[in-house]
């Protein structure tokens, strides 16, 4: 039987380097991907920060 994943959206103002942004990245990457479909929604433009790069490299869908 296929498991239906719960969808989680984490909304942030930016993904520039900072403490809150780093916490968001850690949370998104470490949530059990077999049970949850995680997306990070950023209300600012892409700045190609290390945090954004980490999210993408770990398969997290980032929407701007």
Phi, psi and omega in degrees: 000132182280135180278130176275122182280140173280134181269134179234128174245125176253119184255134180221158179283329179200167174241024174293163182295125180183170184293313180295321180293321177296321178295319177300315180297316179298318179297311183297318183289327186265358175289140181299105184289347176281342181247338186229142174256108187256134173231144174251124179251122182246127184273003174248180181281162178292133178244003180050052179276165175301328179293313177299316180299318179298318179299312181296316180297333180266011174079018178272129179284120180249127181244130178251000000 
